[in-house]
Amino acid sequence: MTDEVTNISARKDEHLQICLEEDVSSGVSAGFDQVLLQIATLPELNFESIDLSANIFGKRLDAPILISSMTGGSGKTKMFNQILARAANEFNIAMGVGSQRAALVHEGLDETFAIARKEAPNALLFANIGVAQLNEGFGVVECQRAVDMLEADALFIHLNALQEALQPEGNRDFSHLLKKIEAITAGLQVPVVAKEVGCGIDPKTASLLVEAGVAGIDVAGVGGTSWAAVEMYRQSDPVRKELCETYIGWGIPTARALIGLEGLPNNILRISSGGLSNGLDVAKSIAMGADLAGFALKLMIAANQGYETLKTTLELIILELKVAMFLSSAPDLNSLRTKLVQEE
Ligand SMILES: Cc1cc2nc3c(=O)[nH]c(=O)nc-3n(C[C@H](O)[C@H](O)[C@H](O)COP(=O)(O)O)c2cc1C
């Protein structure tokens, strides 16, 4: 393996280890405590008949839940992709793999991502590359390879300006990227969805991305995992540590970022993620217009304890969502979209 690939894989393993061992939370509220669902004291509904199904990019999901992009690219992370994909398959929910950059620059790593499709033959799967790689020579060919690697239904391009700014080895050339995103959306055989990694996507950028042809936005707002916190634990230099610390709570809280998507065309996929705690946050996200709701670190922590813990965690999230729908008298997700208490 080249030094570059070894470094990318080692960095991904280090990130994962820090996320599992340290407190990497942003310390900021994702904003769902301010969001209220309408309450129907007498729901006039049979709990058992509540329908959580969603149709996304031509696939029917049993619940509007996404296992957010996290891993791949090393032996250990292959095992995590396997267990997460097994859950995606069993629950018939969506899943994203982590950045495929290492596999795109080295031949031996495809399997650490492809395992997701093997475990989840029918699930809605998202491939993943970083936007900064578009300024390192990645184009349509590399993005299509990432998609083909796991027969993905769509591609996430992650926007991580803060993370690249804080990493000593980060790629900080974020110039002329919209045009390059446009070339990818025009040339790729599957839809492209832009996501952040925990700082949120602002309304203006969201509309520019839609103009550039993206089919969806995953706001991935602040409120959960903070990449500034993760990077802080990696630094030994006190000045760099302090730089990271300054930005731990940086970003747009997830609930506010979702509101910022209101002006986008209706056919644009909206994903709520970043600091979602439970199925009630999923219900609130859907009521605010989201099509899918994503969880990253919460599910990784569960997966790290074994498949049964991951399964119990997902069962609880789904049950919490269903109870919220029952209590606001929403028989399905479309109905839930009418149950937001609007500000006076
Ligand atoms: C261990 C770990 C690895 C991650 N790796 C990636 C990645 O490779 N690509 C990506 O788009 N996002 C990545 N993320 C970001 C998540 O997809 C998500 O946007 C973010 O963690 C916020 O969600 P959370 O608060 O539920 O953790 C990663 C998150 C974690 C916890």
The ligand as a Gaussian input file, in Angstrom:
#p B3LYP/6-31G(d) Opt

LIG

0 1
 C      -17.149000       7.322000      13.170000
 C      -17.755000       8.260000      12.157000
 C      -17.254000       8.296000      10.865000
 C      -17.822000       9.145000       9.896000
 N      -17.350000       9.108000       8.624000
 C      -17.997000       9.802000       7.648000
 C      -17.634000       9.664000       6.278000
 O      -16.693000       8.951000       5.929000
 N      -18.364000      10.355000       5.337000
 C      -19.416000      11.155000       5.700000
 O      -20.079000      11.725000       4.822000
 N      -19.756000      11.338000       7.003000
 C      -19.092000      10.673000       7.964000
 N      -19.476000      10.816000       9.290000
 C      -20.500000      11.831000       9.631000
 C      -21.882000      11.236000       9.813000
 O      -22.372000      10.696000       8.598000
 C      -22.899000      12.287000      10.347000
 O      -23.119000      13.273000       9.359000
 C      -22.447000      12.981000      11.616000
 O      -21.762000      12.072000      12.464000
 C      -23.609000      13.588000      12.405000
 O      -24.512000      12.595000      12.842000
 P      -24.625000      12.104000      14.389000
 O      -24.727000      13.343000      15.219000
 O      -25.840000      11.221000      14.421000
 O      -23.355000      11.325000      14.696000
 C      -18.914000       9.977000      10.260000
 C      -19.402000       9.931000      11.577000
 C      -18.851000       9.096000      12.517000
 C      -19.412000       9.082000      13.905000

